[in-house]
Amino acid sequence: MTFSAIWGIVIGMAIMFGFSLYRYALAHERTPIR
């Protein structure tokens, strides 16, 4: 594998992880606490 291919996978995984975490936080923020 080339250097750019490894960086592409790393960046892709980071974006997917951040997006899922962002959706998780939004879903929990929308739910009323009380």
Backbone as JSON Lines, residues from 0, in Angstrom:
{"i":0,"aa":"M","n":[0.84,-1.2,0.0],"ca":[0.0,0.0,0.0],"c":[0.88,1.25,0.0]}
{"i":1,"aa":"T","n":[0.39,2.26,-0.65],"ca":[1.16,3.51,-0.72],"c":[0.82,4.41,0.47]}
{"i":2,"aa":"F","n":[1.63,5.42,0.64],"ca":[1.45,6.34,1.76],"c":[0.11,7.07,1.65]}
{"i":3,"aa":"S","n":[-0.23,7.5,0.43],"ca":[-1.49,8.23,0.25],"c":[-2.69,7.32,0.5]}
{"i":4,"aa":"A","n":[-2.56,6.04,0.16],"ca":[-3.67,5.11,0.38],"c":[-3.9,4.92,1.88]}
{"i":5,"aa":"I","n":[-2.82,4.82,2.64],"ca":[-2.95,4.66,4.09],"c":[-3.6,5.91,4.69]}
{"i":6,"aa":"W","n":[-3.15,7.09,4.25],"ca":[-3.73,8.33,4.77],"c":[-5.2,8.45,4.38]}
{"i":7,"aa":"G","n":[-5.55,7.96,3.19],"ca":[-6.94,8.02,2.76],"c":[-7.82,7.18,3.67]}
{"i":8,"aa":"I","n":[-7.33,5.99,4.03],"ca":[-8.1,5.11,4.92],"c":[-8.22,5.74,6.3]}
{"i":9,"aa":"V","n":[-7.12,6.3,6.8],"ca":[-7.13,6.91,8.14],"c":[-8.1,8.08,8.19]}
{"i":10,"aa":"I","n":[-8.03,8.95,7.18],"ca":[-8.92,10.12,7.15],"c":[-10.38,9.68,6.99]}
{"i":11,"aa":"G","n":[-10.61,8.68,6.15],"ca":[-11.97,8.18,5.95],"c":[-12.56,7.62,7.24]}
{"i":12,"aa":"M","n":[-11.76,6.84,7.96],"ca":[-12.24,6.27,9.22],"c":[-12.49,7.36,10.24]}
{"i":13,"aa":"A","n":[-11.62,8.37,10.28],"ca":[-11.79,9.47,11.23],"c":[-13.07,10.24,10.93]}
{"i":14,"aa":"I","n":[-13.35,10.47,9.64],"ca":[-14.56,11.2,9.26],"c":[-15.81,10.39,9.62]}
{"i":15,"aa":"M","n":[-15.77,9.09,9.34],"ca":[-16.92,8.24,9.66],"c":[-17.15,8.21,11.17]}
{"i":16,"aa":"F","n":[-16.07,8.09,11.94],"ca":[-16.19,8.04,13.4],"c":[-16.73,9.36,13.94]}
{"i":17,"aa":"G","n":[-16.2,10.47,13.43],"ca":[-16.65,11.77,13.89],"c":[-18.11,12.02,13.53]}
{"i":18,"aa":"F","n":[-18.52,11.57,12.33],"ca":[-19.9,11.77,11.9],"c":[-20.87,10.98,12.78]}
{"i":19,"aa":"S","n":[-20.5,9.72,13.09],"ca":[-21.37,8.9,13.94],"c":[-21.43,9.49,15.35]}
{"i":20,"aa":"L","n":[-20.29,9.99,15.84],"ca":[-20.28,10.59,17.18],"c":[-21.12,11.86,17.19]}
{"i":21,"aa":"Y","n":[-21.05,12.63,16.08],"ca":[-21.83,13.87,15.97],"c":[-23.32,13.56,15.97]}
{"i":22,"aa":"R","n":[-23.73,12.52,15.21],"ca":[-25.15,12.15,15.18],"c":[-25.59,11.63,16.54]}
{"i":23,"aa":"Y","n":[-24.72,10.89,17.22],"ca":[-25.06,10.35,18.55],"c":[-25.28,11.49,19.54]}
{"i":24,"aa":"A","n":[-24.4,12.5,19.5],"ca":[-24.53,13.63,20.41],"c":[-25.8,14.42,20.09]}
{"i":25,"aa":"L","n":[-26.09,14.61,18.79],"ca":[-27.29,15.35,18.41],"c":[-28.54,14.61,18.87]}
{"i":26,"aa":"A","n":[-28.56,13.3,18.7],"ca":[-29.74,12.52,19.1],"c":[-29.95,12.61,20.6]}
{"i":27,"aa":"H","n":[-28.88,12.62,21.37],"ca":[-29.02,12.69,22.83],"c":[-29.32,14.11,23.28]}
{"i":28,"aa":"E","n":[-28.93,15.08,22.45],"ca":[-29.2,16.47,22.82],"c":[-30.67,16.81,22.57]}
{"i":29,"aa":"R","n":[-31.26,16.15,21.57],"ca":[-32.66,16.45,21.23],"c":[-33.61,15.84,22.27]}
{"i":30,"aa":"T","n":[-33.21,14.77,22.91],"ca":[-34.1,14.13,23.88],"c":[-34.18,14.98,25.14]}
{"i":31,"aa":"P","n":[-35.38,15.27,25.62],"ca":[-35.54,16.07,26.84],"c":[-34.98,15.33,28.05]}
{"i":32,"aa":"I","n":[-34.35,16.06,28.94],"ca":[-33.74,15.42,30.12],"c":[-34.8,15.06,31.14]}
{"i":33,"aa":"R","n":[-35.78,15.97,31.34],"ca":[-36.78,15.66,32.36],"c":[-37.99,15.0,31.74]}
